Amino acid sequence: MNVKTTLPHRYIVVEGPIGVGKTHLANRLASSFSGTTLLEEPERNPFLEKFYTHPRQSALPTQLSFLMQRIKLSKNLQQDDLFNDLQISDFMIDKDRIFAQITLDDDELALYNMVYDNLTMQSRKPDLVIYLQAPLAVLKNRVSQRGISYEQRIEDGYLQRLTESYADFFHYYEASPLLIVNAEQINLVDSEQDYENLISQINLSHSGRNYYNPLPVMEKPK
């Protein structure tokens, strides 16, 4: 890989809707730059599979379970702060409300907000947030390809609302430097060139709001 061996950030968060590739990118960045990962573990949420089958009945316990998991992981991040030069996460605690607002009714949301406000006061701000975007068709295809059985029940309407809620959240986000990446045309799994190009953009993103909208690769004429 012909990129720098270090990054100008100590705590990077990769975010985006289901299926966009945030966990893969977080793992790859940590591997490339000898970082430590802080990753969500959806398989350890005992309510998640029930949520995709019966969303109305299971929304609140699913959301609270994720919130508690994210808070615990965030505390681990703060404890490790003195010992690791680079930490990469595939979630930020601030985004937890995105899911709550589209799955909970008003009374449940009020209860959730009380818990959230009391438990998230000391969350650490990232040095850089990488927000991966992709249209619904791309997300559906990637979710299908990774083959997690309960994710195949995700309804298009829910995934579309989630995508729009992410876009709205990051439209107003100013707490950390932000790199918004159009991930529709890039392949961060198999393409070394796509990955190196993204690293170059990360190295340039030190403050404010930054955009990376790579053009599709044109086929050479035969």
C-alpha positions as CSV (number, residue, x, y, z in Angstrom):
1,M,0.0,0.0,0.0
2,N,1.6,3.3,-1.1
3,V,0.2,5.5,1.6
4,K,1.6,7.1,4.8
5,T,2.2,4.7,7.7
6,T,0.4,7.0,10.2
7,L,-2.8,9.0,10.2
8,P,-3.1,12.6,11.6
9,H,-5.9,11.4,14.0
10,R,-6.0,9.4,17.2
11,Y,-9.7,8.5,17.4
12,I,-11.7,7.9,14.1
13,V,-15.3,6.9,13.8
14,V,-16.7,5.3,10.7
15,E,-20.5,5.8,10.4
16,G,-23.3,5.2,8.0
17,P,-26.5,3.1,7.6
18,I,-26.8,-0.6,7.6
19,G,-24.8,-2.3,4.9
20,V,-22.7,0.6,3.8
21,G,-19.4,-1.0,4.9
22,K,-18.4,0.9,8.0
23,T,-17.2,-2.2,10.0
24,H,-15.1,-3.4,7.2
25,L,-13.5,0.0,6.7
26,A,-12.9,0.3,10.5
27,N,-11.1,-3.0,10.6
28,R,-9.1,-2.3,7.5
29,L,-7.9,1.1,8.8
30,A,-6.9,-0.5,12.1
31,S,-5.0,-3.2,10.3
32,S,-3.2,-0.7,8.0
33,F,-2.2,1.7,10.7
34,S,-1.7,-0.6,13.8
35,G,-4.8,0.8,15.5
36,T,-7.3,-0.7,18.0
37,T,-10.9,-1.3,17.0
38,L,-14.0,-0.5,19.0
39,L,-16.8,-2.3,17.2
40,E,-20.5,-2.9,17.8
41,E,-21.6,-6.5,18.4
42,P,-25.2,-6.7,17.1
43,E,-25.1,-10.5,17.4
44,R,-25.0,-9.9,21.2
45,N,-28.2,-8.0,21.2
46,P,-30.8,-10.6,22.3
47,F,-33.7,-8.5,20.9
48,L,-32.4,-7.7,17.4
49,E,-33.7,-10.8,15.6
50,K,-37.0,-10.3,17.3
51,F,-37.1,-6.7,16.2
52,Y,-36.8,-7.6,12.5
53,T,-39.7,-10.1,12.9
54,H,-41.9,-8.0,15.2
55,P,-40.6,-4.4,15.2
56,R,-43.4,-2.8,17.1
57,Q,-43.2,-5.1,20.1
58,S,-39.4,-5.3,20.2
59,A,-38.3,-1.8,19.4
60,L,-37.7,-0.4,22.9
61,P,-35.7,-3.3,24.4
62,T,-33.7,-3.5,21.2
63,Q,-32.8,0.2,21.3
64,L,-32.0,0.2,25.0
65,S,-29.8,-2.9,24.6
66,F,-27.9,-1.2,21.9
67,L,-27.6,2.0,23.9
68,M,-26.2,0.2,26.9
69,Q,-23.7,-1.7,24.7
70,R,-22.5,1.5,23.0
71,I,-22.1,3.2,26.4
72,K,-20.1,0.4,27.8
73,L,-17.8,0.3,24.7
74,S,-17.4,4.1,24.9
75,K,-16.2,3.8,28.5
76,N,-13.7,1.3,27.3
77,L,-12.5,3.8,24.8
78,Q,-11.9,6.4,27.5
79,Q,-10.1,4.0,29.7
80,D,-7.8,3.0,26.9
81,D,-7.1,6.5,25.7
82,L,-3.7,6.7,27.4
83,F,-2.4,3.5,26.0
84,N,-3.3,3.4,22.3
85,D,-2.2,5.9,19.7
86,L,-5.0,5.1,17.2
87,Q,-8.5,3.9,17.9
88,I,-11.1,3.1,15.2
89,S,-14.8,2.7,15.9
90,D,-17.7,1.7,13.7
91,F,-20.2,3.7,15.7
92,M,-20.6,7.0,17.6
93,I,-22.8,7.3,20.6
94,D,-24.5,10.4,19.2
95,K,-26.2,8.5,16.4
96,D,-28.1,6.2,18.8
97,R,-31.0,8.6,18.7
98,I,-31.3,8.1,14.9
99,F,-32.7,4.6,15.4
100,A,-34.8,5.5,18.4
101,Q,-36.6,8.3,16.6
102,I,-37.7,6.1,13.7
103,T,-38.6,3.0,15.8
104,L,-40.1,4.2,19.1
105,D,-43.5,5.8,19.8
106,D,-43.7,9.0,21.7
107,D,-43.9,7.5,25.3
108,E,-41.1,5.0,24.5
109,L,-39.0,7.8,23.0
110,A,-39.5,10.0,26.1
111,L,-38.3,7.1,28.4
112,Y,-35.4,6.4,26.0
113,N,-34.3,10.0,26.0
114,M,-34.2,10.1,29.9
115,V,-31.9,7.1,29.9
116,Y,-29.8,8.5,27.1
117,D,-29.4,12.0,28.6
118,N,-28.3,10.5,32.0
119,L,-25.8,8.1,30.6
120,T,-24.0,9.8,27.7
121,M,-22.8,13.1,29.3
122,Q,-19.1,12.1,29.2
123,S,-18.8,10.6,25.7
124,R,-15.5,11.4,23.9
125,K,-15.6,13.4,20.6
126,P,-13.9,11.8,17.6
127,D,-10.9,13.5,15.9
128,L,-12.6,12.6,12.6
129,V,-15.9,11.1,11.6
130,I,-16.1,9.3,8.2
131,Y,-19.7,9.2,7.1
132,L,-20.3,6.6,4.3
133,Q,-23.3,7.2,2.1
134,A,-24.9,4.9,-0.5
135,P,-28.4,4.8,-2.1
136,L,-31.0,2.2,-1.1
137,A,-30.3,-0.2,-3.9
138,V,-26.6,-0.4,-3.0
139,L,-27.3,-1.0,0.7
140,K,-29.9,-3.7,-0.1
141,N,-27.4,-5.5,-2.3
142,R,-24.6,-5.3,0.3
143,V,-26.9,-6.5,3.1
144,S,-27.9,-9.4,0.8
145,Q,-24.3,-10.3,0.0
146,R,-23.2,-10.5,3.6
147,G,-25.9,-13.1,4.2
148,I,-27.0,-12.5,7.9
149,S,-30.3,-14.2,8.0
150,Y,-32.3,-11.8,10.2
151,E,-31.1,-8.8,8.1
152,Q,-32.8,-10.3,5.1
153,R,-36.1,-9.3,6.7
154,I,-35.2,-5.5,6.7
155,E,-38.0,-3.7,4.9
156,D,-37.1,-1.2,2.2
157,G,-39.2,1.5,3.9
158,Y,-37.2,1.1,7.2
159,L,-33.8,1.2,5.4
160,Q,-34.9,4.2,3.4
161,R,-36.0,6.1,6.5
162,L,-32.7,5.2,8.2
163,T,-30.7,6.5,5.3
164,E,-32.6,9.8,5.3
165,S,-32.2,10.1,9.0
166,Y,-28.5,9.6,8.8
167,A,-28.3,12.3,6.0
168,D,-30.3,14.7,8.2
169,F,-28.2,14.0,11.3
170,F,-24.9,14.7,9.5
171,H,-26.3,17.7,7.7
172,Y,-26.3,19.5,11.1
173,Y,-23.3,17.7,12.7
174,E,-20.5,20.0,13.8
175,A,-19.0,18.4,16.9
176,S,-16.0,16.9,15.0
177,P,-14.3,17.2,11.7
178,L,-16.4,15.3,9.1
179,L,-15.6,13.5,5.9
180,I,-18.7,12.6,3.9
181,V,-17.9,9.8,1.4
182,N,-20.1,8.8,-1.5
183,A,-19.5,5.0,-1.3
184,E,-21.7,4.0,-4.2
185,Q,-19.0,3.7,-6.8
186,I,-16.1,2.5,-4.6
187,N,-15.1,-0.9,-3.6
188,L,-13.3,-0.8,-0.2
189,V,-13.3,-4.6,0.0
190,D,-11.5,-5.6,-3.1
191,S,-10.0,-2.5,-4.7
192,E,-6.6,-1.4,-3.3
193,Q,-6.8,1.8,-5.4
194,D,-10.1,2.8,-4.0
195,Y,-8.8,2.3,-0.5
196,E,-5.6,4.3,-1.1
197,N,-7.6,7.1,-2.6
198,L,-9.8,7.2,0.5
199,I,-6.8,7.2,2.8
200,S,-5.5,10.3,0.9
201,Q,-8.8,12.1,1.6
202,I,-8.6,11.1,5.3
203,N,-5.2,12.6,5.5
204,L,-6.5,15.9,4.1
205,S,-9.5,16.1,6.5
206,H,-8.3,18.0,9.5
207,S,-11.2,20.3,10.3
208,G,-14.7,21.3,9.2
209,R,-16.8,19.5,6.7
210,N,-15.1,17.6,3.8
211,Y,-16.6,15.8,0.8
212,Y,-15.3,12.9,-1.2
213,N,-17.3,12.1,-4.3
214,P,-15.2,9.7,-6.5
215,L,-16.2,9.5,-10.1
216,P,-16.9,6.0,-11.5
217,V,-14.0,4.4,-13.2
218,M,-14.5,4.6,-17.0
219,E,-13.7,1.5,-19.0
220,K,-10.8,1.9,-21.5
221,P,-11.8,1.7,-25.1
222,K,-11.1,-1.6,-26.8
